[in-house]
Amino acid sequence: MSVDAANPESLEEVDRPLFSDAWDRLKSSLSCLRRKGQRTVARLTVVKGWNSDDLAGYARLVALGRCSLVEVKGVTFCGKSDASNLNMTNTPWHHEVVEFTRKLKAELDAIREE
């Protein structure tokens, strides 16, 4: 499942959802994952400057879904588009994605210890 943002405000900016209750739908979908009885994946696409700051929020969402796997990748800039105002500065370097992932793991470990 794609987890595009760690909080409602960021979700609004990143996804520009069609439904006003998109945040509640995201959390509800994650809650459903925990009952699947099979391996599940949370897929996070890091957009530097947009959704990469709230690691604790991401950790809470991943924990909510009890996801078996977490896939973290950086956004790929595909050129200028009228539909998006992203540019190359929003594409994180590999070492930034690795650091984000390490910090996310630390947050998840802290939640598990609680």
KASUL-V589175 format. One record per residue. PSI is psi in whole degrees, 0 to 359 (none if undefined). Layout:
# KASUL-V589175
psi: (PSI | PSI)
This chain:
# KASUL-V589175
psi: (137 | 127 | 95 | 348 | 157 | 354 | 163 | 321 | 316 | 322 | 319 | 316 | 316 | 311 | 336 | 61 | 153 | 333 | 136 | 340 | 30 | 321 | 315 | 323 | 320 | 311 | 322 | 318 | 319 | 321 | 324 | 326 | 323 | 340 | 5 | 326 | 22 | 172 | 139 | 160 | 135 | 125 | 117 | 126 | 113 | 124 | 105 | 130 | 355 | 307 | 24 | 7 | 329 | 73 | 321 | 322 | 316 | 317 | 319 | 320 | 316 | 318 | 324 | 319 | 352 | 47 | 138 | 323 | 151 | 121 | 122 | 127 | 160 | 149 | 147 | 122 | 125 | 18 | 168 | 141 | 144 | 340 | 349 | 148 | 24 | 154 | 184 | 332 | 343 | 351 | 115 | 149 | 160 | 315 | 332 | 322 | 318 | 315 | 318 | 314 | 318 | 317 | 322 | 317 | 318 | 319 | 317 | 319 | 319 | 321 | 318 | 328 | 339 | none)
